Amino acid sequence: MTTAYRICPFCEATCGLELELDGAAVKAVRGDADDVFSRGFICPKAYGLKELHHDPDRLRTPLRRTPSGGFEPVGWDEAFAEIDSRLSPILEQHGRNAVGVYLGNPNAHNLSSVLYLPALIKALGTRNIFSASTVDQ
């Protein structure tokens, strides 16, 4: 067993988590008592990370829709190639504003999103940028 310390990805509170791990298996999720913000307190969303991590329906790889309507797993290179083959013609035919971007929980609280989403949005050139504030409020 090992203990890993992480920040909950679900909302702006960024609560500190203490995860008890057995290899890749999450055995327990607790609040990190030493976290300066949450001081050991977590909400039900954070507590549910264990179940989410082990959910058999959780997506673990890119999927492509088959002609029969089901899905098949594909590799990341193939998935990005398919996105490019289908997105580029949409942008060419209908313009940059034919696509939209949603920024919100949990992707807004991820370092890779902070680094790469601005570049993606600029490359897309769309004015259609949505968030929890524009959608829910």
C-alpha positions, 0 to 999 in steps of 0.5 A: 500500500502507498499513499498519494496526495492529490488535488480533487479535480471536480471544482474550484475548491481544489480540496486536498486528497489522501489516496490509499493505493494498492498498485493501480487500485484505489483502496480509500479516498480521504481528505488531506488533513494537512491541506491548507485549504480544505484541512481534511474536509471533502465533499461527496464528489471527492469521496466518489473518486474511488467508484469513478476510478473503478467504474466498468463503464469508464472510458479508458481509451478513445472509441470510434462509432461503428457502422452498426452504431456500436463503438470500437476502441482505437489508439490515440494516433488513429483517434486524432487522425480521425478528428482531423479528417472530420473537423478540418472539412467542417471548418473549411465548409462552415467556418471557424464558428461552426465549432464550440468549446466548453470549459468547466469542471473538471477540465478547467482545473487540470494543468494540461488544460490550462497550458493547452486549451488556450492554444487549441481555442486560438487554433480553432478560431471560434468565438463559441466558448462556453462555460458553466457560467454561460450554460448553467447561469 
